[in-house]
Amino acid sequence: MTPFEIEDGSSYNVTLAAVVLRGSRKLLPRDKHVLKGSVIREIVESHGWEAIHDATPVQ
């Protein structure tokens, strides 16, 4: 995915490109996720932008 400006307090509809471990939870690519920008930032810092298939702001 092309990097974009993440706003920590905003929510995003996210589809992952790979399994992401977050604590004891597995975030799976087959599921639709609604994540805060701060969570997306953590994923990108630990797994890179390659882990995010698509992310759009919640309207």
C-alpha positions in Angstrom: 0.0 0.0 0.0 1.1 3.5 -0.7 2.0 5.3 2.6 -0.4 8.1 3.6 -0.7 10.6 6.5 -2.1 8.7 9.5 -4.2 10.7 12.1 -3.9 8.9 15.4 -7.4 9.8 16.7 -9.2 8.9 13.4 -10.8 5.6 12.6 -10.0 3.6 9.4 -11.6 0.7 7.6 -8.7 -1.6 7.1 -8.0 -4.8 5.1 -4.7 -6.4 6.0 -2.4 -8.1 3.5 -0.9 -10.5 6.1 -1.6 -11.9 9.6 -0.6 -9.3 12.2 0.0 -10.3 15.8 -1.0 -7.7 18.3 -0.5 -8.8 21.8 -2.2 -12.2 22.2 -4.6 -11.4 19.3 -4.2 -12.3 15.6 -5.6 -9.8 13.1 -6.4 -11.8 10.0 -6.4 -10.6 6.4 -9.8 -12.1 5.6 -11.5 -9.9 8.2 -12.6 -6.3 7.9 -11.1 -4.2 10.7 -12.0 -0.8 12.1 -8.7 0.5 13.6 -7.6 3.8 15.1 -4.8 5.6 13.4 -2.5 4.9 16.4 -3.0 1.1 15.9 -2.3 1.4 12.2 0.9 3.3 13.0 2.0 0.5 15.4 1.4 -2.1 12.7 3.3 -0.1 10.1 6.2 0.5 12.5 6.5 -3.3 13.3 5.5 -4.9 9.9 5.9 -2.1 7.4 3.3 -0.8 4.9 3.3 -4.2 3.2 1.0 -5.5 6.0 -1.8 -3.1 5.0 -3.7 -3.9 1.9 -6.2 -1.1 2.1 -7.2 1.6 4.6 -9.8 4.3 4.2 -11.1 6.8 6.8 -14.4 6.0 8.4 -17.0 8.5 7.4 
